[in-house]
Amino acid sequence: MKKQHAFTAIIEHEGDGYTALCPELDIASQGDSVERARKNLTEAIELFFEAASETEIQKRLHEV
């Protein structure tokens, strides 16, 4: 069973699009709409958990 986490998504309008930031993991993304920025951030977070070492994951989760 996969472990579930809840993270903050801060989405701001910038220029022609939107930026999305997850401060707990220091991961950001962007999109041309709020929904696209949120989806792109979700994908970036998923990729982080797939690729990062356990040490890096624990480091980022405990820095908040």
N, C-alpha and C positions, 0 to 999 in steps of 0.2 A: 504494500500500500504506500502510495506517495505521500510525503509529508507536505502539508499545506501551510503557506505563510501568507500573511496580509502585509502589504507594503503601501506606503504613501506614494501617490502620483500627483506631482505639482505640474499643472499644465498652464502655460501662458501663451498669449498671442504675441507673436514677434514677426514683424514685416508681413509677408504674404502667407505665413503659416503659423504653426504652433510648435512649441518645444515642450517636452515632457521630461520630468526629472524624478527619479526615485532616490531621495536623499539617504535612505538607509543603506543602499548599496553603491551609491555614487555612480549611477548609470543614467544616461540620458538618451533621448531619441527625438524625432521630430515627425511632423506630418502636415498635410494641407488642411486638415480639419481636426477638431478636438478628438473625435473618435479614432481617426487614423493615427494621431500622435499617441493615443492611449494603447492602441493595438500594437504599434511599433515598439513602444516601451515594454509592453508585456512580452513580446517576442525577444527583445534584447535581454530581459531578465531571465527568460527561459534558456536562452543560449548561454548566458553567464553560468547558470547552474549546471548546464551540460558540460561546459568546457573548463570551468575553474577547478582548481585543486580544493580539497577539503580544507586545507590550511587557509587559502585565500577566502573561501566562503566564510569560515569562522571568524577570520580577521575583520571582514567587512560587517558581519552581523553584530559583532561585539564592539564596534567603534561608535555606535550610536548612543 
